[in-house]
Amino acid sequence: MMQAVVYLELAARAGEAAADTAKNVILQQMSASSRDRAMFLANNWRAFPSSHCRPKPAAGNGI
């Protein structure tokens, strides 16, 4: 459940309106320490670099 809360929190921060409602339902079922841990993980989340997000080489550079 903790991973679900982290994902829903990140989605809510990105503007997904429905994520907040679902996150709050799950948070009500969790202990205070688990809620705190989930928010800590969301606050410290960093995306891994993805090969799909690499910038394309500039045109005409001979590559």
All heavy atoms as TSV, in Angstrom:
chain	resi	resn	atom	element	x	y	z
A	1	MET	N	N	0.813	-1.186	0.000
A	1	MET	CA	C	0.000	0.000	0.000
A	1	MET	C	C	0.864	1.259	0.000
A	1	MET	O	O	0.445	2.279	-0.529
A	1	MET	CB	C	-0.920	0.018	1.219
A	1	MET	CG	C	-2.200	-0.744	1.010
A	1	MET	SD	S	-3.594	-0.383	2.102
A	1	MET	CE	C	-2.936	-0.223	3.691
A	2	MET	N	N	2.050	1.147	0.597
A	2	MET	CA	C	2.900	2.335	0.682
A	2	MET	C	C	3.320	2.793	-0.715
A	2	MET	O	O	3.314	3.996	-0.992
A	2	MET	CB	C	4.120	2.062	1.550
A	2	MET	CG	C	4.878	3.331	1.874
A	2	MET	SD	S	6.216	3.145	3.042
A	2	MET	CE	C	5.428	2.376	4.412
A	3	GLN	N	N	3.681	1.845	-1.582
A	3	GLN	CA	C	4.079	2.236	-2.938
A	3	GLN	C	C	2.916	2.888	-3.673
A	3	GLN	O	O	3.118	3.857	-4.411
A	3	GLN	CB	C	4.555	1.020	-3.726
A	3	GLN	CG	C	5.981	0.649	-3.437
A	3	GLN	CD	C	6.438	-0.473	-4.348
A	3	GLN	OE1	O	5.671	-1.367	-4.684
A	3	GLN	NE2	N	7.696	-0.429	-4.726
A	4	ALA	N	N	1.713	2.398	-3.453
A	4	ALA	CA	C	0.546	2.988	-4.094
A	4	ALA	C	C	0.378	4.436	-3.657
A	4	ALA	O	O	0.099	5.309	-4.478
A	4	ALA	CB	C	-0.702	2.178	-3.767
A	5	VAL	N	N	0.565	4.698	-2.372
A	5	VAL	CA	C	0.433	6.069	-1.870
A	5	VAL	C	C	1.498	6.966	-2.476
A	5	VAL	O	O	1.216	8.102	-2.864
A	5	VAL	CB	C	0.490	6.094	-0.325
A	5	VAL	CG1	C	0.580	7.520	0.191
A	5	VAL	CG2	C	-0.719	5.398	0.265
A	6	VAL	N	N	2.716	6.454	-2.589
A	6	VAL	CA	C	3.803	7.249	-3.197
A	6	VAL	C	C	3.443	7.595	-4.641
A	6	VAL	O	O	3.538	8.751	-5.057
A	6	VAL	CB	C	5.154	6.505	-3.120
A	6	VAL	CG1	C	6.224	7.233	-3.923
A	6	VAL	CG2	C	5.586	6.344	-1.676
A	7	TYR	N	N	3.016	6.606	-5.412
A	7	TYR	CA	C	2.658	6.855	-6.811
A	7	TYR	C	C	1.482	7.821	-6.930
A	7	TYR	O	O	1.481	8.712	-7.777
A	7	TYR	CB	C	2.320	5.548	-7.535
A	7	TYR	CG	C	3.506	4.627	-7.696
A	7	TYR	CD1	C	3.400	3.268	-7.437
A	7	TYR	CD2	C	4.744	5.113	-8.121
A	7	TYR	CE1	C	4.488	2.423	-7.579
A	7	TYR	CE2	C	5.827	4.277	-8.264
A	7	TYR	CZ	C	5.694	2.927	-8.003
A	7	TYR	OH	O	6.762	2.094	-8.141
A	8	LEU	N	N	0.480	7.642	-6.064
A	8	LEU	CA	C	-0.669	8.532	-6.102
A	8	LEU	C	C	-0.300	9.955	-5.695
A	8	LEU	O	O	-0.809	10.926	-6.262
A	8	LEU	CB	C	-1.785	7.983	-5.217
A	8	LEU	CG	C	-2.475	6.728	-5.753
A	8	LEU	CD1	C	-3.332	6.087	-4.677
A	8	LEU	CD2	C	-3.295	7.050	-6.988
A	9	GLU	N	N	0.585	10.096	-4.733
A	9	GLU	CA	C	1.046	11.430	-4.327
A	9	GLU	C	C	1.785	12.112	-5.474
A	9	GLU	O	O	1.575	13.294	-5.753
A	9	GLU	CB	C	1.943	11.333	-3.099
A	9	GLU	CG	C	2.569	12.639	-2.669
A	9	GLU	CD	C	1.572	13.691	-2.190
A	9	GLU	OE1	O	0.415	13.349	-1.883
A	9	GLU	OE2	O	1.949	14.869	-2.127
A	10	LEU	N	N	2.651	11.370	-6.156
A	10	LEU	CA	C	3.373	11.944	-7.294
A	10	LEU	C	C	2.411	12.319	-8.413
A	10	LEU	O	O	2.566	13.363	-9.054
A	10	LEU	CB	C	4.438	10.960	-7.789
A	10	LEU	CG	C	5.579	10.679	-6.806
A	10	LEU	CD1	C	6.457	9.553	-7.324
A	10	LEU	CD2	C	6.399	11.930	-6.541
A	11	ALA	N	N	1.394	11.492	-8.639
A	11	ALA	CA	C	0.394	11.794	-9.660
A	11	ALA	C	C	-0.394	13.045	-9.281
A	11	ALA	O	O	-0.672	13.893	-10.137
A	11	ALA	CB	C	-0.541	10.610	-9.849
A	12	ALA	N	N	-0.745	13.164	-8.012
A	12	ALA	CA	C	-1.486	14.340	-7.548
A	12	ALA	C	C	-0.653	15.607	-7.740
A	12	ALA	O	O	-1.163	16.642	-8.167
A	12	ALA	CB	C	-1.881	14.176	-6.087
A	13	ARG	N	N	0.628	15.518	-7.456
A	13	ARG	CA	C	1.513	16.675	-7.635
A	13	ARG	C	C	1.639	17.063	-9.097
A	13	ARG	O	O	1.890	18.215	-9.419
A	13	ARG	CB	C	2.900	16.374	-7.066
A	13	ARG	CG	C	2.898	16.264	-5.558
A	13	ARG	CD	C	4.266	15.917	-5.045
A	13	ARG	NE	N	4.249	15.678	-3.604
A	13	ARG	CZ	C	5.326	15.448	-2.889
A	13	ARG	NH1	N	6.525	15.444	-3.448
A	13	ARG	NH2	N	5.212	15.221	-1.592
A	14	ALA	N	N	1.469	16.062	-9.976
A	14	ALA	CA	C	1.551	16.321	-11.417
A	14	ALA	C	C	0.232	16.829	-11.973
A	14	ALA	O	O	0.130	17.108	-13.164
A	14	ALA	CB	C	1.985	15.055	-12.149
A	15	GLY	N	N	-0.797	16.928	-11.118
A	15	GLY	CA	C	-2.055	17.503	-11.558
A	15	GLY	C	C	-3.182	16.516	-11.781
A	15	GLY	O	O	-4.252	16.905	-12.245
A	16	GLU	N	N	-2.967	15.251	-11.487
A	16	GLU	CA	C	-4.015	14.249	-11.665
A	16	GLU	C	C	-5.017	14.365	-10.521
A	16	GLU	O	O	-4.749	13.982	-9.396
A	16	GLU	CB	C	-3.402	12.845	-11.701
A	16	GLU	CG	C	-4.383	11.738	-11.959
A	16	GLU	CD	C	-5.090	11.891	-13.293
A	16	GLU	OE1	O	-4.420	12.097	-14.308
A	16	GLU	OE2	O	-6.331	11.794	-13.280
A	17	ALA	N	N	-6.190	14.906	-10.816
A	17	ALA	CA	C	-7.171	15.227	-9.772
A	17	ALA	C	C	-7.683	13.994	-9.033
A	17	ALA	O	O	-7.870	14.023	-7.815
A	17	ALA	CB	C	-8.339	15.992	-10.387
A	18	ALA	N	N	-7.917	12.908	-9.718
A	18	ALA	CA	C	-8.479	11.713	-9.085
A	18	ALA	C	C	-7.492	11.037	-8.141
A	18	ALA	O	O	-7.898	10.281	-7.251
A	18	ALA	CB	C	-8.942	10.729	-10.146
A	19	ALA	N	N	-6.221	11.298	-8.313
A	19	ALA	CA	C	-5.206	10.641	-7.483
A	19	ALA	C	C	-5.330	11.039	-6.019
A	19	ALA	O	O	-5.116	10.219	-5.124
A	19	ALA	CB	C	-3.810	10.961	-8.006
A	20	ASP	N	N	-5.685	12.281	-5.760
A	20	ASP	CA	C	-5.802	12.760	-4.380
A	20	ASP	C	C	-6.878	12.008	-3.607
A	20	ASP	O	O	-6.674	11.619	-2.462
A	20	ASP	CB	C	-6.101	14.254	-4.366
A	20	ASP	CG	C	-5.034	15.061	-3.666
A	20	ASP	OD1	O	-4.038	14.476	-3.206
A	20	ASP	OD2	O	-5.210	16.285	-3.576
A	21	THR	N	N	-8.012	11.798	-4.234
A	21	THR	CA	C	-9.111	11.092	-3.570
A	21	THR	C	C	-8.710	9.666	-3.232
A	21	THR	O	O	-8.906	9.201	-2.098
A	21	THR	CB	C	-10.368	11.088	-4.463
A	21	THR	OG1	O	-10.699	12.434	-4.780
A	21	THR	CG2	C	-11.527	10.421	-3.766
A	22	ALA	N	N	-8.134	8.961	-4.185
A	22	ALA	CA	C	-7.718	7.583	-3.952
A	22	ALA	C	C	-6.626	7.520	-2.888
A	22	ALA	O	O	-6.643	6.644	-2.018
A	22	ALA	CB	C	-7.226	6.960	-5.257
A	23	LYS	N	N	-5.680	8.443	-2.946
A	23	LYS	CA	C	-4.598	8.484	-1.958
A	23	LYS	C	C	-5.149	8.678	-0.554
A	23	LYS	O	O	-4.736	7.990	0.384
A	23	LYS	CB	C	-3.615	9.600	-2.297
A	23	LYS	CG	C	-2.466	9.714	-1.307
A	23	LYS	CD	C	-1.699	10.993	-1.507
A	23	LYS	CE	C	-2.550	12.139	-1.028
A	23	LYS	NZ	N	-1.917	13.431	-1.002
A	24	ASN	N	N	-6.100	9.580	-0.396
A	24	ASN	CA	C	-6.652	9.855	0.925
A	24	ASN	C	C	-7.403	8.651	1.502
A	24	ASN	O	O	-7.356	8.412	2.705
A	24	ASN	CB	C	-7.553	11.086	0.874
A	24	ASN	CG	C	-6.750	12.349	0.695
A	24	ASN	OD1	O	-5.588	12.426	1.077
A	24	ASN	ND2	N	-7.356	13.358	0.098
A	25	VAL	N	N	-8.075	7.886	0.659
A	25	VAL	CA	C	-8.765	6.675	1.123
A	25	VAL	C	C	-7.749	5.678	1.674
A	25	VAL	O	O	-7.948	5.091	2.737
A	25	VAL	CB	C	-9.592	6.047	-0.023
A	25	VAL	CG1	C	-10.099	4.659	0.355
A	25	VAL	CG2	C	-10.750	6.962	-0.385
A	26	ILE	N	N	-6.654	5.508	0.963
A	26	ILE	CA	C	-5.618	4.573	1.417
A	26	ILE	C	C	-4.940	5.098	2.683
A	26	ILE	O	O	-4.690	4.337	3.620
A	26	ILE	CB	C	-4.585	4.319	0.303
A	26	ILE	CG1	C	-5.261	3.618	-0.881
A	26	ILE	CG2	C	-3.427	3.474	0.819
A	26	ILE	CD1	C	-4.399	3.520	-2.119
A	27	LEU	N	N	-4.642	6.393	2.723
A	27	LEU	CA	C	-3.971	6.971	3.892
A	27	LEU	C	C	-4.772	6.754	5.176
A	27	LEU	O	O	-4.204	6.549	6.248
A	27	LEU	CB	C	-3.714	8.460	3.687
A	27	LEU	CG	C	-2.561	8.833	2.763
A	27	LEU	CD1	C	-2.523	10.333	2.543
A	27	LEU	CD2	C	-1.236	8.331	3.295
A	28	GLN	N	N	-6.092	6.777	5.089
A	28	GLN	CA	C	-6.937	6.576	6.267
A	28	GLN	C	C	-6.774	5.188	6.863
A	28	GLN	O	O	-7.024	4.986	8.048
A	28	GLN	CB	C	-8.408	6.814	5.915
A	28	GLN	CG	C	-8.724	8.256	5.630
A	28	GLN	CD	C	-10.152	8.445	5.151
A	28	GLN	OE1	O	-10.916	7.504	5.009
A	28	GLN	NE2	N	-10.510	9.690	4.900
A	29	GLN	N	N	-6.327	4.234	6.053
A	29	GLN	CA	C	-6.167	2.856	6.509
A	29	GLN	C	C	-4.761	2.572	7.036
A	29	GLN	O	O	-4.503	1.489	7.556
A	29	GLN	CB	C	-6.495	1.889	5.372
A	29	GLN	CG	C	-7.898	2.032	4.851
A	29	GLN	CD	C	-8.137	1.196	3.618
A	29	GLN	OE1	O	-7.446	0.219	3.379
A	29	GLN	NE2	N	-9.117	1.583	2.818
A	30	MET	N	N	-3.857	3.520	6.899
A	30	MET	CA	C	-2.461	3.311	7.283
A	30	MET	C	C	-2.180	3.920	8.653
A	30	MET	O	O	-2.833	4.876	9.071
A	30	MET	CB	C	-1.534	3.933	6.238
A	30	MET	CG	C	-1.641	3.300	4.870
A	30	MET	SD	S	-0.712	4.185	3.607
A	30	MET	CE	C	0.959	3.775	4.060
A	31	SER	N	N	-1.168	3.376	9.312
A	31	SER	CA	C	-0.727	3.950	10.587
A	31	SER	C	C	-0.022	5.278	10.326
A	31	SER	O	O	0.406	5.571	9.197
A	31	SER	CB	C	0.232	2.993	11.291
A	31	SER	OG	O	1.450	2.901	10.571
A	32	ALA	N	N	0.110	6.065	11.376
A	32	ALA	CA	C	0.769	7.374	11.246
A	32	ALA	C	C	2.205	7.217	10.766
A	32	ALA	O	O	2.674	7.991	9.921
A	32	ALA	CB	C	0.726	8.116	12.569
A	33	SER	N	N	2.917	6.212	11.277
A	33	SER	CA	C	4.310	6.041	10.866
A	33	SER	C	C	4.402	5.631	9.398
A	33	SER	O	O	5.305	6.075	8.679
A	33	SER	CB	C	5.023	5.031	11.760
A	33	SER	OG	O	4.396	3.768	11.677
A	34	SER	N	N	3.456	4.812	8.927
A	34	SER	CA	C	3.451	4.427	7.515
A	34	SER	C	C	3.108	5.610	6.622
A	34	SER	O	O	3.686	5.778	5.547
A	34	SER	CB	C	2.455	3.290	7.274
A	34	SER	OG	O	2.901	2.114	7.902
A	35	ARG	N	N	2.163	6.444	7.060
A	35	ARG	CA	C	1.821	7.650	6.294
A	35	ARG	C	C	3.024	8.569	6.191
A	35	ARG	O	O	3.343	9.090	5.115
A	35	ARG	CB	C	0.665	8.398	6.957
A	35	ARG	CG	C	-0.667	7.739	6.802
A	35	ARG	CD	C	-1.803	8.658	7.210
A	35	ARG	NE	N	-1.688	9.151	8.579
A	35	ARG	CZ	C	-2.298	8.620	9.633
A	35	ARG	NH1	N	-3.055	7.557	9.485
A	35	ARG	NH2	N	-2.144	9.146	10.827
A	36	ASP	N	N	3.717	8.745	7.317
A	36	ASP	CA	C	4.900	9.609	7.320
A	36	ASP	C	C	5.975	9.061	6.393
A	36	ASP	O	O	6.628	9.812	5.656
A	36	ASP	CB	C	5.459	9.757	8.732
A	36	ASP	CG	C	4.561	10.562	9.640
A	36	ASP	OD1	O	3.647	11.258	9.129
A	36	ASP	OD2	O	4.768	10.499	10.867
A	37	ARG	N	N	6.169	7.751	6.416
A	37	ARG	CA	C	7.180	7.122	5.560
A	37	ARG	C	C	6.821	7.291	4.080
A	37	ARG	O	O	7.686	7.604	3.252
A	37	ARG	CB	C	7.310	5.636	5.912
A	37	ARG	CG	C	8.271	4.861	5.067
A	37	ARG	CD	C	9.697	5.196	5.366
A	37	ARG	NE	N	10.575	4.388	4.533
A	37	ARG	CZ	C	11.779	4.754	4.159
A	37	ARG	NH1	N	12.294	5.869	4.615
A	37	ARG	NH2	N	12.504	3.982	3.389
A	38	ALA	N	N	5.561	7.103	3.747
A	38	ALA	CA	C	5.131	7.259	2.358
A	38	ALA	C	C	5.360	8.683	1.869
A	38	ALA	O	O	5.841	8.901	0.747
A	38	ALA	CB	C	3.661	6.870	2.219
A	39	MET	N	N	5.046	9.666	2.697
A	39	MET	CA	C	5.260	11.064	2.306
A	39	MET	C	C	6.748	11.383	2.206
A	39	MET	O	O	7.180	12.122	1.321
A	39	MET	CB	C	4.579	12.007	3.288
A	39	MET	CG	C	3.067	11.971	3.239
A	39	MET	SD	S	2.405	12.423	1.627
A	39	MET	CE	C	1.885	10.837	1.009
A	40	PHE	N	N	7.549	10.792	3.093
A	40	PHE	CA	C	9.001	10.966	3.021
A	40	PHE	C	C	9.523	10.429	1.688
A	40	PHE	O	O	10.328	11.083	1.008
A	40	PHE	CB	C	9.676	10.242	4.193
A	40	PHE	CG	C	11.178	10.212	4.093
A	40	PHE	CD1	C	11.937	11.309	4.489
A	40	PHE	CD2	C	11.834	9.093	3.593
A	40	PHE	CE1	C	13.319	11.278	4.390
A	40	PHE	CE2	C	13.213	9.063	3.489
A	40	PHE	CZ	C	13.962	10.163	3.892
A	41	LEU	N	N	9.066	9.237	1.301
A	41	LEU	CA	C	9.505	8.643	0.042
A	41	LEU	C	C	9.072	9.494	-1.154
A	41	LEU	O	O	9.846	9.682	-2.097
A	41	LEU	CB	C	8.958	7.223	-0.095
A	41	LEU	CG	C	9.528	6.204	0.891
A	41	LEU	CD1	C	8.769	4.887	0.793
A	41	LEU	CD2	C	11.009	5.988	0.645
A	42	ALA	N	N	7.858	10.023	-1.104
A	42	ALA	CA	C	7.379	10.873	-2.206
A	42	ALA	C	C	8.195	12.158	-2.284
A	42	ALA	O	O	8.543	12.618	-3.380
A	42	ALA	CB	C	5.898	11.184	-2.028
A	43	ASN	N	N	8.511	12.728	-1.137
A	43	ASN	CA	C	9.281	13.979	-1.113
A	43	ASN	C	C	10.704	13.789	-1.608
A	43	ASN	O	O	11.321	14.729	-2.107
A	43	ASN	CB	C	9.306	14.568	0.292
A	43	ASN	CG	C	7.978	15.142	0.703
A	43	ASN	OD1	O	7.176	15.532	-0.130
A	43	ASN	ND2	N	7.731	15.174	1.996
A	44	ASN	N	N	11.240	12.594	-1.464
A	44	ASN	CA	C	12.628	12.329	-1.851
A	44	ASN	C	C	12.742	11.523	-3.141
A	44	ASN	O	O	13.830	11.063	-3.479
A	44	ASN	CB	C	13.348	11.605	-0.708
A	44	ASN	CG	C	13.536	12.518	0.467
A	44	ASN	OD1	O	14.274	13.480	0.402
A	44	ASN	ND2	N	12.814	12.243	1.539
A	45	TRP	N	N	11.634	11.369	-3.841
A	45	TRP	CA	C	11.628	10.591	-5.069
A	45	TRP	C	C	12.418	11.297	-6.158
A	45	TRP	O	O	12.310	12.507	-6.351
A	45	TRP	CB	C	10.193	10.380	-5.542
A	45	TRP	CG	C	10.085	9.547	-6.774
A	45	TRP	CD1	C	10.074	8.201	-6.849
A	45	TRP	CD2	C	9.978	10.022	-8.118
A	45	TRP	NE1	N	9.961	7.810	-8.154
A	45	TRP	CE2	C	9.907	8.906	-8.954
A	45	TRP	CE3	C	9.947	11.303	-8.679
A	45	TRP	CZ2	C	9.796	9.018	-10.331
A	45	TRP	CZ3	C	9.852	11.406	-10.058
A	45	TRP	CH2	C	9.769	10.274	-10.865
A	46	ARG	N	N	13.230	10.539	-6.863
A	46	ARG	CA	C	13.981	11.059	-8.004
A	46	ARG	C	C	13.839	10.070	-9.150
A	46	ARG	O	O	13.988	8.865	-8.969
A	46	ARG	CB	C	15.477	11.219	-7.682
A	46	ARG	CG	C	15.766	12.212	-6.578
A	46	ARG	CD	C	15.502	13.648	-7.052
A	46	ARG	NE	N	15.774	14.611	-6.005
A	46	ARG	CZ	C	14.864	15.159	-5.228
A	46	ARG	NH1	N	13.611	14.825	-5.345
A	46	ARG	NH2	N	15.191	16.039	-4.313
A	47	ALA	N	N	13.584	10.586	-10.319
A	47	ALA	CA	C	13.441	9.726	-11.495
A	47	ALA	C	C	14.806	9.215	-11.933
A	47	ALA	O	O	15.800	9.926	-11.842
A	47	ALA	CB	C	12.793	10.506	-12.625
A	48	PHE	N	N	14.819	7.984	-12.391
A	48	PHE	CA	C	16.032	7.443	-12.981
A	48	PHE	C	C	16.143	7.964	-14.405
A	48	PHE	O	O	15.131	8.140	-15.086
A	48	PHE	CB	C	15.992	5.908	-13.027
A	48	PHE	CG	C	16.161	5.260	-11.696
A	48	PHE	CD1	C	15.141	4.510	-11.143
A	48	PHE	CD2	C	17.342	5.384	-10.987
A	48	PHE	CE1	C	15.288	3.907	-9.923
A	48	PHE	CE2	C	17.503	4.789	-9.758
A	48	PHE	CZ	C	16.473	4.043	-9.220
A	49	PRO	N	N	17.364	8.208	-14.876
A	49	PRO	CA	C	17.514	8.623	-16.272
A	49	PRO	C	C	16.977	7.526	-17.192
A	49	PRO	O	O	17.147	6.341	-16.922
A	49	PRO	CB	C	19.023	8.775	-16.444
A	49	PRO	CG	C	19.588	8.851	-15.079
A	49	PRO	CD	C	18.629	8.140	-14.174
A	50	SER	N	N	16.324	7.922	-18.238
A	50	SER	CA	C	15.737	6.969	-19.169
A	50	SER	C	C	16.359	7.148	-20.539
A	50	SER	O	O	16.596	8.261	-20.990
A	50	SER	CB	C	14.228	7.191	-19.248
A	50	SER	OG	O	13.678	6.409	-20.274
A	51	SER	N	N	16.580	6.035	-21.217
A	51	SER	CA	C	17.138	6.112	-22.566
A	51	SER	C	C	16.131	6.749	-23.523
A	51	SER	O	O	16.492	7.233	-24.582
A	51	SER	CB	C	17.525	4.725	-23.060
A	51	SER	OG	O	16.385	3.887	-23.094
A	52	HIS	N	N	14.840	6.765	-23.150
A	52	HIS	CA	C	13.814	7.356	-23.998
A	52	HIS	C	C	13.812	8.872	-23.908
A	52	HIS	O	O	13.190	9.534	-24.712
A	52	HIS	CB	C	12.434	6.828	-23.613
A	52	HIS	CG	C	12.312	5.358	-23.773
A	52	HIS	ND1	N	12.249	4.744	-25.001
A	52	HIS	CD2	C	12.270	4.361	-22.862
A	52	HIS	CE1	C	12.165	3.445	-24.840
A	52	HIS	NE2	N	12.174	3.180	-23.551
A	53	CYS	N	N	14.491	9.421	-22.929
A	53	CYS	CA	C	14.450	10.872	-22.716
A	53	CYS	C	C	15.751	11.559	-23.110
A	53	CYS	O	O	15.934	12.729	-22.811
A	53	CYS	CB	C	14.150	11.168	-21.248
A	53	CYS	SG	S	12.538	10.595	-20.738
A	54	ARG	N	N	16.639	10.845	-23.731
A	54	ARG	CA	C	17.899	11.463	-24.123
A	54	ARG	C	C	17.664	12.443	-25.268
A	54	ARG	O	O	16.890	12.178	-26.174
A	54	ARG	CB	C	18.900	10.402	-24.577
A	54	ARG	CG	C	19.379	9.550	-23.448
A	54	ARG	CD	C	20.466	8.618	-23.909
A	54	ARG	NE	N	20.797	7.719	-22.816
A	54	ARG	CZ	C	21.417	6.577	-22.974
A	54	ARG	NH1	N	21.788	6.180	-24.164
A	54	ARG	NH2	N	21.682	5.823	-21.937
A	55	PRO	N	N	18.353	13.575	-25.218
A	55	PRO	CA	C	18.190	14.534	-26.326
A	55	PRO	C	C	18.740	13.962	-27.623
A	55	PRO	O	O	19.723	13.219	-27.621
A	55	PRO	CB	C	18.991	15.746	-25.868
A	55	PRO	CG	C	19.857	15.284	-24.760
A	55	PRO	CD	C	19.253	14.034	-24.198
A	56	LYS	N	N	18.101	14.300	-28.710
A	56	LYS	CA	C	18.555	13.845	-30.021
A	56	LYS	C	C	19.754	14.686	-30.436
A	56	LYS	O	O	19.827	15.869	-30.123
A	56	LYS	CB	C	17.439	13.994	-31.043
A	56	LYS	CG	C	16.277	13.063	-30.765
A	56	LYS	CD	C	15.207	13.222	-31.810
A	56	LYS	CE	C	14.062	12.268	-31.485
A	56	LYS	NZ	N	12.976	12.385	-32.428
A	57	PRO	N	N	20.698	14.083	-31.157
A	57	PRO	CA	C	21.857	14.865	-31.622
A	57	PRO	C	C	21.409	15.963	-32.584
A	57	PRO	O	O	20.437	15.814	-33.301
A	57	PRO	CB	C	22.733	13.841	-32.339
A	57	PRO	CG	C	22.036	12.539	-32.272
A	57	PRO	CD	C	20.753	12.707	-31.544
A	58	ALA	N	N	22.127	17.061	-32.553
A	58	ALA	CA	C	21.823	18.184	-33.440
A	58	ALA	C	C	22.036	17.770	-34.891
A	58	ALA	O	O	22.945	17.000	-35.212
A	58	ALA	CB	C	22.701	19.371	-33.085
A	59	ALA	N	N	21.208	18.270	-35.776
A	59	ALA	CA	C	21.318	17.958	-37.200
A	59	ALA	C	C	22.619	18.530	-37.767
A	59	ALA	O	O	23.035	19.623	-37.402
A	59	ALA	CB	C	20.124	18.536	-37.950
A	60	GLY	N	N	23.235	17.755	-38.621
A	60	GLY	CA	C	24.417	18.233	-39.314
A	60	GLY	C	C	25.697	18.144	-38.507
A	60	GLY	O	O	26.684	18.778	-38.834
A	61	ASN	N	N	25.714	17.358	-37.443
A	61	ASN	CA	C	26.950	17.265	-36.664
A	61	ASN	C	C	27.819	16.094	-37.102
A	61	ASN	O	O	28.815	15.808	-36.473
A	61	ASN	CB	C	26.648	17.194	-35.160
A	61	ASN	CG	C	25.876	15.946	-34.777
A	61	ASN	OD1	O	25.573	15.115	-35.627
A	61	ASN	ND2	N	25.574	15.821	-33.506
A	62	GLY	N	N	27.431	15.401	-38.178
A	62	GLY	CA	C	28.267	14.350	-38.739
A	62	GLY	C	C	28.136	13.009	-38.042
A	62	GLY	O	O	28.930	12.121	-38.295
A	63	ILE	N	N	27.163	12.848	-37.184
A	63	ILE	CA	C	27.007	11.550	-36.501
A	63	ILE	C	C	25.954	10.744	-37.197
A	63	ILE	O	O	24.930	11.144	-37.549
A	63	ILE	CB	C	26.624	11.752	-35.018
A	63	ILE	CG1	C	27.762	12.455	-34.306
A	63	ILE	CG2	C	26.335	10.430	-34.357
A	63	ILE	CD1	C	27.490	12.752	-32.843
